[in-house]
Amino acid sequence: MVTQFEYGGYAVVARAIRHAAGGFAGVVTIADAFGEPGGPTFETETGTAETPEAALALAEAEAMRTIDAGEVN
């Protein structure tokens, strides 16, 4: 499951990835929304959840928190 959106001048891709042992991991990738070269600015795994929807929500929330905190280069 994947969702893409723009937040605070950044392009965000949030994904839910299935764990081999069960459950799903939330993964977020944040990049400059204005086309700066160089690939992703920030990428992290955000935790595990029982459903892909919950993992996606974790990733989306982490993206917004990270951008608001100024942790993205």
Backbone as CSV, one residue per row, in Angstrom:
resi,resn,N_x,N_y,N_z,CA_x,CA_y,CA_z,C_x,C_y,C_z
1,MET,0.850,-1.169,0.000,0.000,0.000,0.000,0.895,1.231,0.000
2,VAL,0.565,2.212,-0.855,1.384,3.417,-0.987,0.482,4.634,-1.087
3,THR,0.921,5.722,-0.480,0.245,7.003,-0.663,1.311,8.064,-0.891
4,GLN,0.988,9.050,-1.725,1.898,10.147,-2.021,1.170,11.459,-1.773
5,PHE,1.895,12.419,-1.173,1.301,13.735,-0.963,2.416,14.757,-0.786
6,GLU,2.034,16.023,-0.847,2.982,17.102,-0.621,2.650,17.757,0.712
7,TYR,3.700,18.050,1.483,3.488,18.661,2.803,4.677,19.566,3.097
8,GLY,4.429,20.822,3.378,5.490,21.746,3.769,6.583,21.927,2.734
9,GLY,6.255,21.808,1.458,7.251,21.961,0.412,8.034,20.699,0.107
10,TYR,7.605,19.588,0.663,8.268,18.304,0.433,7.301,17.309,-0.184
11,ALA,7.841,16.453,-1.025,7.071,15.338,-1.579,7.257,14.158,-0.636
12,VAL,6.159,13.546,-0.241,6.191,12.451,0.726,5.613,11.192,0.078
13,VAL,6.328,10.085,0.240,5.825,8.776,-0.161,5.783,7.925,1.099
14,ALA,4.590,7.490,1.477,4.412,6.627,2.651,4.010,5.246,2.150
15,ARG,4.676,4.210,2.683,4.416,2.841,2.236,4.174,1.934,3.435
16,ALA,3.395,0.903,3.204,3.211,-0.173,4.185,3.859,-1.415,3.587
17,ILE,4.842,-1.957,4.280,5.607,-3.108,3.811,5.325,-4.291,4.729
18,ARG,4.985,-5.440,4.152,4.683,-6.635,4.945,5.969,-7.208,5.562
19,HIS,5.906,-7.517,6.863,6.996,-8.211,7.558,6.866,-9.709,7.308
20,ALA,7.981,-10.387,7.193,7.968,-11.837,6.993,7.335,-12.557,8.186
21,ALA,7.535,-12.019,9.372,7.011,-12.646,10.587,5.566,-12.249,10.878
22,GLY,4.994,-11.399,10.043,3.625,-10.936,10.254,3.589,-9.462,10.580
23,GLY,2.505,-8.846,10.266,2.354,-7.418,10.495,2.932,-6.611,9.340
24,PHE,2.917,-5.296,9.506,3.365,-4.388,8.461,4.234,-3.294,9.064
25,ALA,5.211,-2.848,8.298,6.055,-1.726,8.696,5.636,-0.500,7.920
26,GLY,5.644,0.638,8.575,5.426,1.901,7.884,6.779,2.445,7.466
27,VAL,6.904,2.856,6.219,8.151,3.422,5.703,7.818,4.742,5.029
28,VAL,8.590,5.786,5.353,8.350,7.097,4.768,9.614,7.591,4.071
29,THR,9.421,8.154,2.875,10.492,8.790,2.123,10.066,10.226,1.857
30,ILE,10.959,11.166,2.176,10.667,12.581,2.008,11.722,13.168,1.076
31,ALA,11.292,13.910,0.071,12.199,14.555,-0.866,11.707,15.962,-1.154
32,ASP,12.583,16.793,-1.700,12.221,18.150,-2.073,11.138,18.109,-3.140
33,ALA,10.047,18.806,-2.935,8.930,18.790,-3.880,9.197,19.647,-5.107
34,PHE,10.275,20.427,-5.074,10.540,21.344,-6.174,11.577,20.808,-7.147
35,GLY,11.845,19.507,-7.096,12.691,18.872,-8.098,14.184,18.981,-7.871
36,GLU,14.607,19.236,-6.657,16.041,19.264,-6.390,16.638,17.893,-6.663
37,PRO,17.730,17.823,-7.376,18.361,16.520,-7.635,19.005,15.971,-6.370
38,GLY,19.328,14.701,-6.397,20.045,14.119,-5.268,19.291,13.030,-4.554
39,GLY,18.103,12.707,-4.974,17.376,11.602,-4.360,16.667,11.995,-3.096
40,PRO,16.244,11.002,-2.319,15.482,11.276,-1.100,16.291,12.101,-0.106
41,THR,15.616,12.984,0.572,16.241,13.787,1.608,16.234,13.028,2.932
42,PHE,15.200,12.226,3.135,15.000,11.558,4.421,14.209,10.282,4.181
43,GLU,14.636,9.195,4.819,13.874,7.947,4.726,14.021,7.189,6.041
44,THR,12.906,6.653,6.530,12.948,5.903,7.779,11.791,4.921,7.863
45,GLU,12.001,3.884,8.666,10.914,2.968,9.005,10.260,3.505,10.269
46,THR,8.927,3.517,10.298,8.229,4.216,11.375,7.634,3.318,12.449
47,GLY,7.755,2.034,12.315,7.194,1.143,13.318,6.347,0.067,12.679
48,THR,5.775,-0.786,13.497,4.986,-1.895,12.978,3.530,-1.767,13.408
49,ALA,2.676,-2.368,12.595,1.235,-2.361,12.869,0.643,-3.663,12.354
50,GLU,-0.556,-3.965,12.795,-1.203,-5.213,12.384,-1.827,-5.143,10.999
51,THR,-2.179,-3.939,10.545,-2.816,-3.799,9.235,-2.012,-2.827,8.373
52,PRO,-2.125,-2.945,7.050,-1.411,-2.002,6.194,-1.925,-0.573,6.345
53,GLU,-3.206,-0.419,6.609,-3.771,0.914,6.798,-3.161,1.609,8.014
54,ALA,-2.990,0.862,9.092,-2.401,1.427,10.310,-0.925,1.760,10.094
55,ALA,-0.200,0.909,9.387,1.210,1.175,9.099,1.342,2.422,8.224
56,LEU,0.445,2.575,7.276,0.446,3.749,6.411,0.159,5.017,7.219
57,ALA,-0.775,4.943,8.144,-1.080,6.082,9.012,0.131,6.456,9.866
58,LEU,0.863,5.464,10.371,2.087,5.728,11.133,3.105,6.473,10.277
59,ALA,3.277,6.012,9.040,4.248,6.632,8.138,3.848,8.062,7.801
60,GLU,2.573,8.296,7.527,2.106,9.652,7.210,2.307,10.589,8.391
61,ALA,1.976,10.148,9.586,2.140,10.975,10.782,3.619,11.274,11.045
62,GLU,4.471,10.289,10.865,5.907,10.491,11.063,6.457,11.494,10.056
63,ALA,5.984,11.443,8.818,6.433,12.399,7.800,6.092,13.822,8.218
64,MET,4.863,14.046,8.636,4.450,15.389,9.033,5.206,15.856,10.270
65,ARG,5.401,14.970,11.237,6.151,15.321,12.442,7.596,15.694,12.093
66,THR,8.218,14.895,11.231,9.604,15.126,10.834,9.769,16.468,10.115
67,ILE,8.864,16.760,9.204,8.924,18.019,8.468,8.676,19.195,9.404
68,ASP,7.670,19.100,10.265,7.371,20.185,11.203,8.510,20.434,12.187
69,ALA,9.240,19.374,12.541,10.362,19.516,13.479,11.632,20.017,12.803
70,GLY,11.624,20.129,11.480,12.799,20.627,10.761,13.913,19.613,10.649
71,GLU,13.604,18.338,10.697,14.621,17.295,10.654,15.022,16.881,9.248
72,VAL,14.410,17.495,8.235,14.702,17.155,6.851,15.716,18.149,6.309
73,ASN,16.735,17.653,5.634,17.780,18.544,5.061,17.236,19.309,3.888
